[in-house]
Amino acid sequence: MRRVLYERYGELGLGEASPRPRPIIGSMHVAGGFVIPALFGVEVTFSPDAPPQPERANLTAGQVETLVKPDLKQTWPMQQIMADVADLEARYGYVMGDLNTDGILNTAYHLHGQELFLDFYDNPERTQRLLALIGEVIVEVADYLRQHTGSCSISPAWCMSFSFLWIHPLHFGV
């Protein structure tokens, strides 16, 4: 396709005369960011005519309070994504692409359901801990992608501001 675009419209700057393979991992444009919820154990439904859909886990308050950061290297789907990235890098020398990292609030809702919104008022510490934990995982996934593809669906500035505002107060008791 890139070669045909070049042949027909190359003078307009479209296409490539000699395109090389593009080993692509994921797509940030796929609706239903499921990677982050799945890392926390949320069941994901796959169907042929819809994007992957994370189901609500409806974790109890106690389960939310004991939730821990998943090990990306040992947890699906990042375990598989990392293996695929390594394979593509070994085969082509590089990899391109990105993933939809969902959003902090969306993931929190997938995990805790409507109780999340009550916790904003009734237990803000639990909510802050949950949002910070999810944020840490999003930043870790984004950093991994940026290291391997040069891209990620969130900006470095957002990572820094999120890390400073949410994560550091929890670690340093601020």
N, C-alpha and C positions, 0 to 999 in steps of 0.2 A: 504494500500500500504506500509506504513512504517513497519507494522508488517511482511508482506510477505518479504520485503527486509531484515529484521532482521533474519527471519527464514532461508532464502536462503544464505544470505551473511553477517550475523552478525559478523562472525569472521574477516571480513574485515572492521568492524566499520560502516557498513551501517544499516539503519533502527533503529527501537526501539522495545524492547521486549513488552512493554505495553504502546503504544502511547496514549496520552491523546488528547482530541479534540483541534484543532488549530483554534480558532476564528480569522479569518483574515479579515482585512479591506483593500480594495483597492489593488493595485499593481503598484509599480513604473515602472514595465516592460511593462505596457500597453502603446502602442504608442499613440501619440496624446494627450499629457497632456492637459486636458480641464478644470481642476479645477480652476486654477488661471484666465484664460480668462473669464470663466463663472462667477466668483465672481465679475468681472467688467461689467457684463451684456452682454457679447458676446454670441450670439446664438450658441448652440451646436447641430450639426446634429448627430443623432444616426441611424445606419443602421445595419442590421443583419450580414453583411459580411465585416465590416470595423471597425476600432477603432473610438471612438467619435471624431468628427471633429469640432473644433471651426471655425466659419465663421468670416470673416473680418467685423468689425463694421464700419470702415472708419470714425472714429470720426473727426469732424472738429477741427481746432486749438482752437477755443473757447471751445468746449466740452472737449478737452484734458486739457486745463487750469483750468477748473472747476471740473475735475474728483476728487473724494474723495475716501478715503480708505473705502472699504466695511466693514460692521460689520459682521464678520464671523458667529456669532450666529444667525443672522437674514437673511443670504443670501444663496440661493442655489448655489452650492451643499454642502457647508460646514455645513449648518444647518442640512441637512439629514445625512451627514457623522458623525457629532457630536452625533446625536441621535442614529445612529447605533453603534458607539463606546460605548456610555453609556449603550445601551442594551446588547452588548456583554460582557462588563465588569461586568454588574450586573448578567448575566447568568453564565459566566465562571470564573470571577475573574480577567481576563486579556484579552488583545487583542494584536494581532500581525499585522504586515503589514506596508504598506507605500503607498505613492501616487506619481505619476509623477507630479512635481510642474512646469512642462514646463520650459521655460527659460525666462529671462528678455526680451531679444530681440524678441523672438518669441511672447510673450504676447504683447509687445509694437506694433509689426507688426499687430497682430490680432485686436488691438484697433485702431491704427492710419493709417494702410495701408502704401502705398509707400510714403506718405507724411512724415512718420517718418524719412526716409533717407534724405529728403531735410531739415528737421528740425535739423538734426545733424549739418548742416552747417549754415542754415538761422536763426535758433532759438535754440542755444544750451541750453539756460536756460530752455525752455519748455521741451526739450528732457531730460535734467538731472532730472527735476521734475518728468516726467513720469516714467523714469527708476527707480528713487528712490522710488516712490509710489509703483510700481510693486514689487520692491525688499523688501519693508517693508511687503507687503502682503505675499510674498513667505516665508520670515523669520517667520512671524506669523503662517502660516500654518505648516511650518517645526517644529517650536517649539511645537505647539499643538501635532503634531504626535509623536515627540520625548518624550513628557511628558506621552503619553498614550501607545505607542508601544515600546519605547526604540530605535526607528529607525527613520530615515528620509533620503530622497534622496539627501540632501546636508549636507556637513560637518559643524560642529560647527565653525571650523576655517574660512570657507567661510562666514558664517553668520557674524562673527565678522569683517572680513576684508571688506565685503560689507557694513555692517552697518557703519563702520568708514569712508570709502571712499565716499560713496554716500549719506547716510542718514544724518549723523551728520553735514556735511557742510550746508545742507539745513536748519536744525533746528537751528544751531548756527551762521549762516551767515558767515561761513568760506569761 
